[in-house]
Amino acid sequence: MNAVLKGYLQLMRPANLPTSAADIFAGAALAGILSATSLDANIVYLVLSSVSLYAGGVVLNDVFDYDLDKIERPERPLPSGLIPLKYAATFGSALLIVGVLFAFFVTQLSGILAFSLACAIVLYDAYSKKYDLLGPLNMGLCRGLNLLLGMSIFGEIDNWWYAGIPLVYIFAITLISRGEVHGNNKNHIIWAGALYGVVILSVVAIVMTKTENILQTAPFLALFAFLVVGPLVSAFRLNSPENIKKAVMSGVLSIIVLDACLAVGFSGWWYGLLLLLLLPLSILLSKVFAVT
């Protein structure tokens, strides 16, 4: 593969992009897409919107981190000089614009949510990630808005507070990631573990009160807990940057499983299995491209 092309792909974090698409499929299930008379083709536009917004966000994140990465991650495409900073800034901005436009093809509400998500992404990249509380909260907000983007497929949103689940989950992962370079973040890991528990209990509560699919959801929740708890415990026992990175990577990729849990609760086990097919894709891509 051409080195420059691979550099642009690295900037977009390909392994993470299926997790963004999973949010849309889960949101559409929460909105009742499977109870509609026909599968709405607009879900394709929403997936393209979400993936473009995510890719644009991580590209711009590296743009804003340029000076820091020259010290901590000099091998990355921008600090190494493989891709000029100006080109990366233009590329990331274009991806955000395209993402917003795709959403407006669906409904006006979808477009407004996509624009709000783009603003939240830029706020995180340029400002809030520097702060211990505001940064994780902002990142969680981005994921919450992404779920709402999927829920907006019919032009209205019921139960918007479901977005609190990915918000809390991503808040937890972002807390863990604060130790990726230097380690020594056991307090953050303890908080993250507690928040993981809140997320699991919230999914159980929603499915039990809103549907009758808890038995179908239970195996997916068990898989989710297995994937995220083990690496978190390892990172606590040996609080090294390597173990912390593994816990973060597991948390990010397991977003797909969390989305499957939500989707199964409002659809069926087969829909959850379809979402889980995105997980091996993410894992495969993570072998080639960095997740964080």
Summary of the structure (lengths in Angstrom):
residues: 292
radius of gyration: 18.2
end to end distance: 21.5
largest distance: 55.1
contacts: 1053
relative contact order: 0.14
helix: 79%
strand: 0%
